């Protein structure tokens, strides 16, 4: 979508800006529990954002990501991981119409693996890979707040990884 055709203050873009604030807050967290809580809030705002933009695969993927973030607060079960990934693949099969539609779904699968099976720096590195997929998706969807969010999130996440690594080396 052309930048000239985007209404920067439409309800869709405003929901994207809320996701932006919550997403930056998420990746500033060094505590994994607070990270997951902020991520749940970000996902909720993203659901509204992508619904208003008319991007059903991103809505589906983000809905699963919201559920995943909440479940990751309670369990690290491999069965839940498998169920969430299967749900993402099923949604992809139902909604994806072109190869780019798989980007948010793949990002959600990476996030699932990271949130359930990893912690600390490894979790954030895998989340960074998912962030890169979201950047490509958001640019193609015309998401101003979403693109800005993911670019900033990548930078904040890298800074947090560096900060956590310095703490590890100081111990």
N, C-alpha and C positions, 0 to 999 in steps of 0.2 A: 504494500500500500504506500502511496506517495505521501511524504511528510506534509505536502500542501493540502491534502485531502483529510487530514486528521484534525478533529475538534479536540484541542488540548484540554478542554474543561468539560467534556461530556461526562455523563455519569460513569460510563465504562472506564474512561481514563482516570477519573477521580478514585474509583475503586482500586485501580492499579497503583495510584499514589499511596493509598493506605497500605496495600501489600508491600510497597517499597519501604515504608517506615518500619513495618513489622519485620520484614526480611532483613533489613540492616540490623535491627535490634537483635534478631535471632543469631546472626553470625558474629555479633560482638560478645555473645555469651561464652564464657569458658566453662560454665557448669552445664553438663550434658542435659540435665532435667529441664533447666530453664531454656536451653536451646530448643528442645522438643516442644515446649509450651509456646514459645514465640513462633515456631514453625507452624503449629496448628493455627494460630491466629492469621499468619501470612496466607496459609492455604485457604482459609475461609474468605478472605478478601479477594484472593485470586479466583475463586469459584465465581464470585459475583462479576469480577472483571472480565473473565473469559466468556461467561454466559452473555454478557452485554455486547461483547465483541463478536459473538456468533461462532466461537471456536469450540465445538462439542468435544473433540478429543482432549483439549486442554482442560475443559470442565471435568470430564470423566477422570482424567489422570489426577487432577488436583483434588477431586473428591476422595479418591483412593488415598492420596497423600495425606489429607486431613485425617482420615480414619487411621492410617498407618502411624502418623505422629502420635495420636492419642493411644493407640495400642502399644506403641514402643515405650510409653511411660509405665506400662504395667507388666509387659512380658518381653522375653527374648526368644520365645518359642520358634523353632524351625518350622513348625506346622503353620504358624501365623505368617511367617516369611513366605512360605510356599503359596499360601492362600492369597496373600496380597499380590504377589507376582503373577499368579494365575489370573486374578481379577484384572490386573493391568493388561495382560495379553488378551483376555477375553474382550475387554473394552476396545482394545486396538482392532481386533477382528471385527467388532460390531461397528465401529465409528470411522476407522481410518480409511480414507479414500485415495490418498496419495502418500508417497514415502515420507514426506515431511511431517505427516500426522503422527508418525511413530516417535518423533523427538520427545514430546512431553511424557509419553508412556515409558520410553527407555530411561528418561531422567528419573521418573518415579520408581522404576525398578532399582536403579542404582541407589536412590535414597532409601529404599526399603532395606537393601542389603547393608547399607551404612548404618542406619538407625538401629537395626536389630542385632547385627553381628559384630559391629565395631564400636569403638569409643575413642575419645580423645583425637589425636592427630590423624590416625588412619580413617576414622569416621569422616573427618572434615576433608580429607583428600578425595575420598570417593564422592562426597557431596560436591566438591569442586568440579569433578567430571560431569556430574548431572547439571551443574550450573552452566557449564559450557553448552550443553544441549538446549537448555532453556533460553540462552541468549539467542541462538539461531532460531528457535521457535518464535520467540517474541518479536524479533526483527521481521520475520515473515508475516506475523499476525498483525503488525502495525501497533503493537503495544508499547506506548511510550514509557509508562511507569514500570511495566514489566521488564523492558530492556534495560532501563536505567537501574532498576533493582538488581538484576542479575549481574550487570557489570560491576556495580558497587559491591554486591555480595561477594563476588569473586575476589575483589581487592581486600575487603574486610576479612574474608575467610583466610586468605593468604597471610594477612597480618596476624590473625589469631593463631594460625598454625605456627608462625615464627615465634610469637609470644609464648605459646605452650612449649615449643622446643627449647627456648631459652630457659624456661623454668626447669625442664627436664635436665638440661646440661648443668644448671646451677646446683642441683641436688647431689 
